[in-house]
Amino acid sequence: MLEAQLHGKLTREQENLEDILTSNVFGSIKYVPFKKGLLPILRNTENDKGEYSLNDFKDIKDVTYKFWNWIPKNNSEGCEPDVLITITHSSGNKTIILVESKYLSGKSSEAMEKYGPNDQLAREWKNLLLHTEKETQKVTLILLYVTANICYPQSEINESRQDFIKWLPNQNEPNIIWISWRKLTKLFFNSKIPILADVTKVLLKQGLKFYDGVSKCDFKEIHWQFLPEPMYLSWSTTNFTVKWRFVK
């Protein structure tokens, strides 16, 4: 799909699908060494304090990716996160990252008939807690929210936290971090890894970059003057004509 988009084989409607974008970006990062692909992304995520939130990833034993993996569970409506990333450390402990990505659309929140929460991110966090409750090793849970926003989507994430607390006040609050697709463009812009260079091209093709100013233009001086020719007036129509031209 990455090559199809790079060579203009997708329709505009297909190019605007967030699932295609997720597949092209995270499906490519999956094949890149952790330290060159996923780690730079995690180190450049932001939390609700506007700080870079994840820096300590050492002794990584294994990283697995599951795309659109349905997480069903009792007492829950279930969910289908875009990506579920499991990082296994040498100690046996795990970091599990649920990735929810958005491009042109917002959160798909809706009222649940039986189970809450209603907010999409809050609902996914609940399912992630249920999905990992029987893990015997220490598990760190993270919800990574990826959007096209230029800055941290504070109101959206606050909305998710509040809805989760409303439904599940005694559970661990969502650990939500965020990164913009535009930041990924910046991170991989000069990458020497071919597949990451292609990812950058796709992101640029979709206009996902930060504003970087106006390029310098080479303006040439233009000389002009009014010619000393008479002005013709037509009093009957109240129109008049001025003759002029550019001269070198």
Secondary structure, DSSP 8 states (H G I E B T S, - for coil): -HHHHHTT-S-HHHHT-HHHHHHHHHHHHTTS-TTTTHHHHHHT-B-TTS-B------SEEEEEEEES--B--TTS--B--SEEEEEEETTS-EEEEEEEE-SSS-------SSS---SHHHHHHHHHHHHTTT-SS-EEEEEEEEES-SS--HHHHHHHHHHHHHH-TTS----EEEEEHHHHHHHHTT--SHHHHHHHHHHHHTT-S--------------EEE-----EEETTTTEEE--EEE--
